[in-house]
Amino acid sequence: MDLPRFRCSLSEMDKNMNEYLQLIAAFSGSAGFALAYNFRGKKHVLTAGLGGAAGWLCYLIVLHASGNEYLAGFAGTVLCSFYSEAAARFLRTPATGLLIVSSIPMIPGASLYRCMQHLLRSEMELFEREGAYTVLFASCMAAGFVFSGTLIHLFRSTNKKTE
C-alpha cells in the first residue's frame, strides 16, 4: 500500500505552518487581552479569542486572494465587527469590548514600531514609507469599523420598523 505523496515543497509547508502559528497567536493574543480587560468567564475569553482568530483568518484569505494588505485589513475588521455583534447577542454582553479585543491582532503595531525606529535614526525616507503604511492600514481598519457599524445600524433600524 503506497502512501499518498504531497505535491507541495518544504517551503510551502513552512509557509502553511507559519499561517497556522499566526492563527494560534491571533487567538492567544485576543484571549490574553480579554483577560487583561477583565472579561469574566471562559465563554467570554474563548469567544474573544475565536473572534481574533476569525478576523486574522479572513485577513489571510483576502490577502492571498487579492494580494492587497489594505483590502485584507478592511475585510478582517468587517468580519470582526459582525462577529462581535453576533457574539455579544449570544453572550448578552456589550459588543464594544468584544470588538476591541477581537481586532487586536490586526493593529499595525510592528509597522508603527519600525516607523518610530526610523524616525529616531533619522532615516526619513524609511520613516515616511512605514508611516504611510501604518496610517493607511489603520485608516482601512477604521473604514471597516464604520462600514460594518453602518450596516448593523441599518439592519437594526429596518428590523424595528417591521416589528
C-alpha positions as CSV (number, residue, x, y, z in Angstrom):
1,M,0.0,0.0,0.0
2,D,1.5,3.3,-1.1
3,L,1.1,6.4,0.9
4,P,-0.1,9.5,-0.9
5,R,2.6,11.9,-1.9
6,F,2.3,15.5,-1.1
7,R,2.8,17.8,-4.0
8,C,4.0,20.8,-2.1
9,S,7.6,21.7,-1.4
10,L,9.1,22.1,2.0
11,S,9.0,25.9,1.8
12,E,5.2,25.7,1.1
13,M,4.8,23.5,4.1
14,D,6.8,26.1,6.2
15,K,4.5,28.8,4.9
16,N,1.4,26.8,5.8
17,M,2.8,26.1,9.3
18,N,3.6,29.8,9.7
19,E,0.0,30.7,8.9
20,Y,-1.2,28.1,11.5
21,L,1.1,29.7,14.0
22,Q,-0.3,33.1,13.1
23,L,-3.8,31.9,13.8
24,I,-2.8,30.5,17.1
25,A,-1.0,33.7,18.0
26,A,-4.1,35.7,17.0
27,F,-6.3,33.5,19.2
28,S,-3.9,33.8,22.1
29,G,-3.4,37.5,21.7
30,S,-7.1,38.2,21.7
31,A,-7.8,35.9,24.6
32,G,-4.9,37.4,26.5
33,F,-6.3,40.9,26.0
34,A,-9.7,39.6,27.1
35,L,-8.1,38.5,30.3
36,A,-6.4,41.9,30.7
37,Y,-9.7,43.7,30.1
38,N,-11.2,41.6,32.9
39,F,-13.6,39.5,30.8
40,R,-15.5,37.2,33.1
41,G,-15.9,33.5,32.4
42,K,-14.4,31.0,30.0
43,K,-17.1,31.7,27.4
44,H,-16.2,35.3,27.1
45,V,-12.4,34.7,26.8
46,L,-12.8,31.9,24.3
47,T,-15.3,33.9,22.3
48,A,-12.9,36.9,22.2
49,G,-10.0,34.5,21.1
50,L,-12.1,33.0,18.4
51,G,-13.0,36.5,17.2
52,G,-9.4,37.4,16.9
53,A,-8.5,34.2,15.0
54,A,-11.5,34.6,12.7
55,G,-10.6,38.1,11.8
56,W,-7.0,37.1,11.2
57,L,-8.1,34.1,9.1
58,C,-10.3,36.5,7.0
59,Y,-7.3,38.8,6.6
60,L,-5.1,35.9,5.4
61,I,-7.7,34.6,2.9
62,V,-8.3,38.1,1.4
63,L,-4.5,38.7,1.4
64,H,-3.9,35.5,-0.6
65,A,-6.8,36.1,-2.9
66,S,-6.1,39.8,-3.7
67,G,-2.5,40.5,-2.6
68,N,-3.7,43.8,-1.1
69,E,-2.9,44.2,2.6
70,Y,-5.3,47.2,2.9
71,L,-8.3,45.3,1.5
72,A,-7.4,42.4,3.7
73,G,-7.3,44.7,6.8
74,F,-10.7,46.2,5.8
75,A,-12.3,42.7,5.3
76,G,-10.8,41.3,8.6
77,T,-12.1,44.3,10.5
78,V,-15.6,44.0,9.0
79,L,-15.7,40.3,9.9
80,C,-14.5,41.1,13.5
81,S,-17.3,43.7,13.8
82,F,-20.1,41.3,12.6
83,Y,-18.7,38.5,14.7
84,S,-18.6,40.8,17.8
85,E,-22.2,41.9,17.3
86,A,-23.4,38.3,16.9
87,A,-21.3,37.0,19.9
88,A,-22.5,39.9,22.0
89,R,-26.1,39.0,21.4
90,F,-25.4,35.4,22.2
91,L,-23.4,36.2,25.4
92,R,-25.7,39.1,26.4
93,T,-22.8,41.5,26.8
94,P,-21.8,44.8,25.1
95,A,-20.3,44.3,21.6
96,T,-17.7,47.1,22.1
97,G,-15.4,45.0,24.4
98,L,-15.5,42.0,22.1
99,L,-14.8,44.3,19.1
100,I,-11.8,45.9,20.6
101,V,-10.3,42.6,21.8
102,S,-11.0,40.6,18.6
103,S,-9.5,43.3,16.4
104,I,-6.2,43.4,18.4
105,P,-4.3,41.0,16.0
106,M,-4.8,43.3,13.0
107,I,-3.5,46.5,14.7
108,P,-0.3,47.6,12.8
109,G,1.9,47.7,15.8
110,A,5.0,46.4,14.2
111,S,4.9,48.9,11.4
112,L,4.4,51.7,13.9
113,Y,7.4,50.5,15.9
114,R,9.5,50.4,12.7
115,C,8.2,53.9,11.8
116,M,9.3,55.3,15.2
117,Q,12.6,53.5,15.0
118,H,13.4,55.1,11.6
119,L,12.4,58.5,12.9
120,L,14.8,58.1,15.8
121,R,17.6,57.0,13.5
122,S,16.8,60.0,11.2
123,E,16.1,57.7,8.3
124,M,13.4,59.9,6.9
125,E,12.6,58.0,3.7
126,L,12.0,54.8,5.6
127,F,10.1,56.7,8.2
128,E,7.8,58.2,5.6
129,R,7.2,54.8,4.0
130,E,6.5,53.0,7.2
131,G,4.4,55.9,8.5
132,A,2.3,56.0,5.3
133,Y,1.7,52.2,5.5
134,T,0.7,52.5,9.2
135,V,-1.7,55.4,8.7
136,L,-3.2,53.8,5.6
137,F,-3.7,50.4,7.2
138,A,-5.2,52.0,10.3
139,S,-7.5,54.0,8.1
140,C,-8.7,50.9,6.3
141,M,-9.4,49.3,9.7
142,A,-11.4,52.5,10.7
143,A,-13.3,52.3,7.4
144,G,-14.1,48.7,8.2
145,F,-15.5,49.6,11.6
146,V,-17.6,52.4,10.1
147,F,-18.8,50.3,7.2
148,S,-19.9,47.4,9.4
149,G,-21.3,49.7,12.1
150,T,-23.5,51.4,9.5
151,L,-24.7,48.1,8.1
152,I,-25.5,46.9,11.6
153,H,-27.4,50.1,12.4
154,L,-29.4,49.9,9.1
155,F,-30.2,46.3,9.8
156,R,-31.4,47.1,13.3
157,S,-33.5,50.0,12.2
158,T,-35.2,48.0,9.5
159,N,-36.0,45.2,12.0
160,K,-37.6,47.7,14.4
161,K,-39.8,49.1,11.6
162,T,-41.1,45.6,10.7
163,E,-42.0,44.7,14.3
